[in-house]
Amino acid sequence: MIYTIHVLKRELVIDDHKYKLNETEFILLYLFFHNPNKIISREEISKAMNGAKHNNITVRISKLKKKFNTLQIHTNVGQGYQLICDNINDTYTIDI
């Protein structure tokens, strides 16, 4: 699959399907795409989301996983969250 975040349009394109992103979805996906395979701590996410509380982050990540279930977003207990990019056929890009 090909995943592309269009920054100016605030949308995610998965193959040929376009999805408008709300502000929180955009922030989270931008963080994950900018840091593939890296564990992003709740503190880093909170900072990017202007001080969001940990419970709010958990709910937002859960909704993101359900909405875009082809993305492999993993919870690393006690560490944070991670976008797993291990399928050699998948492409993840950020486009302005």
Buried (B, 14 or more C-beta within 10 A) or exposed (E): EEBBBBEEBBBBBBEEEEEEBEEBBBBBBBBBBEEEEBBBBBEBBBEBBEEBEEEBBEEBBEBBBEEBEEBBBEBEEEEBBBBEBEEEEBEBEEEE
